[in-house]
Amino acid sequence: MSVRRFEKKALLLATTVRNPERFPAFLAALKPFDGTKFDESVAQKVAQTLIRIREYNPNTALKNVDALKKYKGTDEEMSDNDALTAVEWALEHLSGHGVGGFPKKSWGGRAVEWFGLMQELGAVRIEKDKEIKFSSFGNDMVRVYGDESVQNADALVANFWLNGMMKLQPKSPFRSGTIENRPFVLMLDVILKLADKFGPDDPGLSRAELSFLLNWDGSDAQEFLDYILNIRNRFGKQLSSDLVYELVMSNDHMLKGESETRFKKPQIVQDIVDDWMRKSRMTGIIQIRGLGRYLDILPEEEDKARYIVKNYGVFNYTMDVDQYFSSIAAFDENIRFSEVSPVVDHVDEKMKAINQLADELSWEELVYELSVLNGGNKSSKHDLLKLIRDPLRFEFLSAIATRKSFPKALIEANYSADDEGLPKSTALGNIPDLFAKDNTTGVTIEVTLQTSKSQATNEIPAIVRHLAAKKKQDYRDDYFTVFVAKALHPDSQFMADFAYARDGQLISTYGITEFAKKMSHSSNIFDLRKEPERNFLEI
């Protein structure tokens, strides 16, 4: 019988949190218990917080408990009592198996699963009846969620992902794989060798080659490079999915002898590759090339990549959990992205990409892709867009929709783009996400996926400042803001209405789908104006 090397699929970085954009919210819920013993009581309090702010939805409870049915199908924040009711009811109906020393029906076991990947990547140490320990970048991830003073959240997120990915191992105290390598470092090493051999215009590793990487049992970059070059010579760079699967399942360095029932083709040629591409880009040093067909190193981050290859290619054989976590949690200042350093932006390439996709995507496709960001069971159907993380995709799609609606308008998209024009980090905290101006008026467009009460305090004051600054800069009093949210919190609407009454700063609020449909039927920017529902001047 062959050894099932990927019993816990080594290189599919799966998490029950599903969307890694939610990591800051989950860590923020756990942070108040930093330094205390992790037990069922703490886990229940964390669950109550996450349920209250709607980062975790106990859907079965919402369907069956009369007092909770009002929350079904909404993102409305729960009261503390209702959240506690959901925790207690769900506890009796939790399914699955015992995890981390906790019984089947426990929030402790569920929390161990929630924080599993965050722990593996070094954000927080969590184990039954042991002290909860946050790392420095775990604390920074908490800041991303709730600290209004953070000016460049993407820098903090990139620090977390880069540190974790460069130390990631298929075989570790947190994984049961047998491959002794560091795949992210191996990938960097091979991409650098390709660039050294073929020049800086080499596009990096193709999707097919990433399938090989993620199943490769070895750490010798030259050996892996030789294999890739041999495959390119024999078959070219663009391989069919059938051929990729056949090569993976027939190679001694990969899955030869393994069961095709266990390792199905979609998993090998698509699922693990999409997952790897998304998470690699979150490190801040990786870009997409060829409209989603290749992964490459950002030119401005080449020195950082070479430093990582030189210093982090050695496998860590430590199997003591605490020692291993300490090594992951130790942060190397040489790889840090600074919150205040200038961000490299390729403006001309960015506008070219926006214009190209505005021409290529129909309104039906664009409305659908925006609606995916509402959550639920929808997923992106676009090979490129699905590789861009949600907040960044939201800004990108908003810019594309704005260009499609107003082809002659001046557009300033303030996310930063790589040298192919694709977004790499969201707009900084001191400027609007997007600005557009035509012959009728100008608008700042601000987008958020936050849904909790902190949406109001984190977003509205900054939006007011951005609008006031733009009006002053252009000597225009008629400019307004469009604020688009996954779910608009009532406090956000209240503060938006108040800002108009007190300061004359008009903030027109939209849900995502409402915004997408409105854009598809608008011929000028003035059409986006919405007067506030509440007039404080008449109260």
C-alpha positions, 0 to 999 in steps of 0.5 A: 500500500502506498503512503498517503503523503498528503493526508492533510493536503500539504500545499493546499493552505485550507482553513475553515475561515475560508477567506483569509481576508477574515484573519484580522477579524478573527485575531481581533476577537481572540486578542483580548485573551492574549496571555490567558489559558485557552479553554472552552470558556475562552473559545465560547467568548471568541465565538460570541464576538465573531457571531455578534459582528457577523464574521461567523454565521451559525446558519442552522441557529438562524433558521431554527431559533425564532429570536434569531430568524430576523438576522437570516439573510442580513449582515446586521450586527447582533445584540450580545444576548442574541449572539449568546443565544446563538452560541448556546444553541449551536453548541448543542448542534455542532457536528464533526469530530473532536479537535485539539483535545476538545470534544465533538460538541465544543467551541474549543475544537471549532476555534482550533480549526479556525486559527489553525493556519494563522498559527502555522503561519506564526500569528498566534499560538493556541493550544488547549489549556496553554497560554495564548501567545500573539506574535508581533505581526499577529498583533499587527493583523489585529491593528488591520482590523480595528486601528483607524491610524493604520495608513497602509494595511496591506504592508502589515498583511504582506509582512504576515504572509511573507514571513509565514510563506517563506517558512512554510513546510509540508512536513512540520508539527502542524502538518503530517506531510513527508516532503522536506522542503520549503516550497515558497523558497523553492519557487523564488529560487527557480524563478530567479534562476529562470530570470538569470538564464533567460533575462528579466522578461522571462514570465516566471512559472506557469500554472502547469509548473506550479502544479509540479512545484506543489507536488515536488518531493525535493529541495534542489532548485537546480534539479527542479529547474532542469525538470521544468526546462525539459518539459518546456523543450518537449511540450512547450509552456502551455500544457493541457490539464490532462498532460499536467495531471499525467506528468504529476501522477507518473513522476517519482518526484511527485505522485507516482503510485498514488491513487487517482481516486484520492488525487483528482485532476481538478485538485492537482491542476486547478484547486491547489494552483489557484490557492497558491497563486492567491496566497503567494500574491498576498506576500507582497513580492509576487505578481501575476503575469500573462493574465493569470497564467504565470507567477513572477517576482515583482522587479522592485522586490527582487533583492528581498527574494534573493535574501529569502533564498539565501537565508531561508532555504534550509528545512527546519527539522524541529518537531517540538511544537513550541520551538517550531512556532517560536521560529515561525513567530520570529520576524526578520526585519530584512523582509519588512514592508514599512507602513510609511515607505513610498509604494511603487505604482505603475500608473500608465500600465494600471490605466491600460489594464482598467481600459482593457477590461472595461472593453472586454467585460460585458455589463452582465459579467461586471455586475456578476463579478461585483456581486461575488463580493457580497459573499455567499455561494457565488464565486468568480468566473474570471480566470484573472479576477479570481486570483486577486484578493477581495478588497483589492478586487473590489477597488479594481472592479469599481475602477473598471465599472467607472471607466465603462460607465464614463469612458471620457471621464478623468479617472484616478485609481489609487490602488498601486499596480505592478508593471503589468497594470494589475493591482497589488495593494489597496489605496493608502489610508489618506486618499480616496480609493478612486476619483472620477470627474466628467463635465457634470461633477466629480466624485470620490468612490470609497469601497469596503467589505467591512460589515460590523459597527466599526465600519462607521468609525473606520470609514466615514470620518476618513471619507469626509476628510478625503472629500473635503481635501479633494474639494479644496484641491480643485476649488469645487463645492459640488463634488460628492462621495459614493460609498459602496459597502457589502452591507451598510451598517446603520451607524454608517448611514447615520454618520453619512447623513450627519456629515451632510447636515453639519459639513455639507459633505454629501456621501451617497451610500450604495450596496454592492449590487445596487452600485453595479446596476446603477453604474450600468445605467448611468451616463454621467457622474451626476447620476450617482448622487443620492440625497440623504434619507434623514435631514438633520436640519429639519429635526 
